[in-house]
Amino acid sequence: MQTVVARRIAPFVVAIMVMCGPVSASCLPPERPWLPSEAADIRAYADLIRGDFESYIAAVQDYFRCLDAERARAFLEAQEVSQDYGRFQSIVGN
């Protein structure tokens, strides 16, 4: 009876372990730069608009690096949780 109960609650235990694990930094996408629709406005504010686009390009590269790092961290965590779950299953029986 205990093994059947353990099998039924094990996925919930794993989910709780993952949700309650260490919190990672969240990757926030940069705000897309605004481009006026009128050519005259674009010319009038060219320096500001250029700066916005250059800032966006730098920020989106940082965002991609953050996503890559978060994916690698989550992948390692998932491997560890999987190993822990295997160890749990071997202790309580399959």
Buried (B, 14 or more C-beta within 10 A) or exposed (E): EEEEEBEEEBEEEBEEBEEEEEEEEEBEEBEEBEEEEEEEEEEEBEEEBEEBBEEBEEBEEEBEEBEEEBEEEEEEBEEEBEEEBEEBBEEEEE
